[in-house]
Amino acid sequence: MTHPSHGPATPASSARTPPGPAAGPTHLPARQSPALHELGEDQVFDYIGGTAVVRLTEPESLRQQIARALAEQYGIDPRDMAADYPLLIANPAGGRPLRRRAGIAVFEHGRPHEQEYIRRVVVTAVRPRKSRSAFKIRPHAQAAEHTGDVAQLMEAAGPACSCGMWTDGEDLYFIGRSLRPGSQDVFQPLTSWPRADAIAPSSFPAAAPGSMASPATETMLRLAVRRCRTFLHANEGHSNDVAYWQLLYVLFAKLHDERQVRGGKGPTRFGPDNGRPAMVSPDPVEASTVAARLRDLFEDAKQGPASHGLFGQDDQLVLSDRALAFVIGELASYDLHGTSPDTLWSVHQELFGDPLHGDRGQYFTPPSVVRLLVEITDPSPDETVLDPCCGTGGFLHETLAHLARNQGPRRAYESSRLAGLSLRKYTETRLFGADLDSALTRAAGIGVTMLTGSRANTFHMDSLAFPSGTLPGAGAARSHLERIGPGTVDVLLTNPPFGTDIAVTGPILEPFRTGTSPTSVPSVAFSWSREKDGTLKRGTPASSVAPERLFVQKAIEWVRPGGRIGLVLPNGLLSNPGPDDEALRRYILDECWLMASVELPAETFLVGAGVNVLTSALVLRRKTEGEKHREQRHGPADYPVFMAVAERIGHDRRGNPLYVREASGEHRQVEHEERDEISADGVTSPRRTLRHVLVPEDDLASPRGRRQGSDGQGVINAYRAFVDRYADEFPWTTREEA
């Protein structure tokens, strides 16, 4: 998969080698190891049991997803769950009781799986195919049939069963039970469940205000946000773009509210007055009250110091009271401040996915590619990072995550806000983004501020024109010339827009012809041809230039000598034999050392962005004047270059997951230790579980997420090994002559 190229770097150099020998699975001692199983294409290890194999039908897939969410979101031990648990319910027509099954029954922790110990029941039902393309999210009042089924199972389970849930993967209904001695029990709608250590069956939900809020898992938060979006589309008629911004405003306001509460500045304003944020209330008067409070909360959030420049007078919550009450109900039970930054960012990217259509060559950079470039360029806390085509801020987020992970153990990163890891000042002084699209710039800024609580430096400007330019953010960006002026940036990371159909024309090309750096022969904005002997000949100024070509030169001129550049570029620029592309490659090698080149799989942008473009991740280091003079005296340097071909990215062209196979064709299985927390008897404790899992086939997986049994090292680990071996031979580590 990877291959170090040792020798003079040439414009058309490339390296392809087949994957290395497969690394076999690592096993724990035999006495701890359950037997391995041969899994079919439609089989999976049961999350509830851990070792049993179940057929992954649609109903089973939904149940597995919910079972994992119960453990991760609510602290329920999977060993306290049972699938398809039979119960006898009253027959409405009289006669013998009817036999019904709870999709998942949850028992008191550590107790036998007997009916008297059931504390929660879940009903899972796959949505009929004919209703999947268009449907409305229904409030509890319109789902009486489903909630009634849950209530029947809760009654059948016994008085100790206090919580119920019904879901089809889109609709999601929670039920709470209040026991009233001498009268009929009351089953009332909730917006979420309490954690396993917060159940009070006799007086549900008599808990302290806000005590039901808990950090969100990605599964549950994605489901909640998806339900909010669907509600706004189907029930309110809002477009994707309007729904995105309105939900982003709500999330921003909620995080502001959580910071205020943690700072002792008053009780929460995100939810009803009754101190029971997990309750559902369809009452129009209360809906009006909580909606008005949320609008006031958002206005306060807009005035905060971290919000400067992100919002204007036109940024208003325009949703109806009914819609705002629904959104509040979906989100009130989650503690976003305690939710991992990666989860928040993943949900943010999903939320923004539809409004970004790529009509101007703009596409999300897949997280694995972003992580690859950040890991190789390795920004440090005292270095300035700039993304001049920041989009919604993927490189900005990953830079923060990279710095946070390097400050402490991963567990601390997962359970803490980035603001608590001393990165607020870094965000305010050394992290910068810019984009030609004002909506993307604002989205990136809001996203960074939500993660850190700090003011974001994201500017609406034409990065190709900077430090000139008249767009609204150019002036603010010029106030940071000491950090992001030409020749000052430490690390530049970007995925520029691609394509000749969005070529750049006009006066903006002139600086690329004259050069703003000591470059003797700027090549990007000229046409090129070849002499008879094959040497390149510069021709007339080009009337139009593809933006990715301009961004290569701009990136080189933007970083300081010794600064690093991480780019995603179309393969044609790096391999086409035409004189224009060869001239660009010659320009790159004259000005920079080539640190790494990783060819990306065809599926990289096909899934998600829907474009079939072949790309590579290129990492450069700008040469110092001393290094250039040394080459002039002694000739081109002979140095090792890391080159790799990433063949798999974890999914196929349709987005289906890919797993490593043995020579026999069977999926490789390894024993994987999962660490999570369970809650019981008022105490939350760590839990370690040994499971059999399949191994994702992903060459770009992060070293932290790469499982035992993966083929080869993975690109990031291979790069680290390459650096360890060849560090003394890199020309930028050689001491310059006086």
Sequence and secondary structure as in RCSB ss.txt:
>XXXX:A:sequence
MTHPSHGPATPASSARTPPGPAAGPTHLPARQSPALHELGEDQVFDYIGGTAVVRLTEPESLRQQIARALAEQYG
IDPRDMAADYPLLIANPAGGRPLRRRAGIAVFEHGRPHEQEYIRRVVVTAVRPRKSRSAFKIRPHAQAAEHTGDV
AQLMEAAGPACSCGMWTDGEDLYFIGRSLRPGSQDVFQPLTSWPRADAIAPSSFPAAAPGSMASPATETMLRLAV
RRCRTFLHANEGHSNDVAYWQLLYVLFAKLHDERQVRGGKGPTRFGPDNGRPAMVSPDPVEASTVAARLRDLFED
AKQGPASHGLFGQDDQLVLSDRALAFVIGELASYDLHGTSPDTLWSVHQELFGDPLHGDRGQYFTPPSVVRLLVE
ITDPSPDETVLDPCCGTGGFLHETLAHLARNQGPRRAYESSRLAGLSLRKYTETRLFGADLDSALTRAAGIGVTM
LTGSRANTFHMDSLAFPSGTLPGAGAARSHLERIGPGTVDVLLTNPPFGTDIAVTGPILEPFRTGTSPTSVPSVA
FSWSREKDGTLKRGTPASSVAPERLFVQKAIEWVRPGGRIGLVLPNGLLSNPGPDDEALRRYILDECWLMASVEL
PAETFLVGAGVNVLTSALVLRRKTEGEKHREQRHGPADYPVFMAVAERIGHDRRGNPLYVREASGEHRQVEHEER
DEISADGVTSPRRTLRHVLVPEDDLASPRGRRQGSDGQGVINAYRAFVDRYADEFPWTTREEA
>XXXX:A:secstr
 EEEEEE   TT                 GGG        TTEEE TTTSS EEE  HHHHHHHHHHHHHHHHH 
  GGGEEEEEEEEE  TTSSS EEEEEEEEEESTTS S GGGEEEEEEE    GGGSSS     GGG HHHHHHH
HHHHHHH TT  EEEEESSS EEEEEEE  TTS  EEEEESS   TT   GGGTT   TTTT B   HHHHHHHH
HHHHHHHHHTT   HHHHHHHHHHHHHHHHHHHHHHHTTS S  SS TTS TTB    HHHHHHHHHHHHHHHHH
HHTSGGGTTT  TT    S HHHHHHHHHHHTTB GGGS HHHHHHHHHHHHTTT   TTS     HHHHHHHHH
HH   TTS EEETT TTTHHHHHHHHHHHHHHS HHHHHHS GGGGT HHHHHHTEEEEES HHHHHHHHHHHHH
HHSS  EEEES TTTTTS  STTHHHHHTTHHHHSTTTEEEEEE     GGG EESGGGHHHHH SSS SS  TT
EEEEE TTS EEEEEE SEE HHHHHHHHHHHHEEEEEEEEEEEEHHHHH  SHHHHHHHHHHHHHEEEEEEEE 
 THHHHTTT     EEEEEEEE  HHHHHHHHHH S  EEEEEEE   BSB TTS B B B TTS B EEEEEEE
EEEEETTEEEEEEEEEEEE B BTT  TTT  TT SS  HHHHHHHHHHHHGGG GGGS    
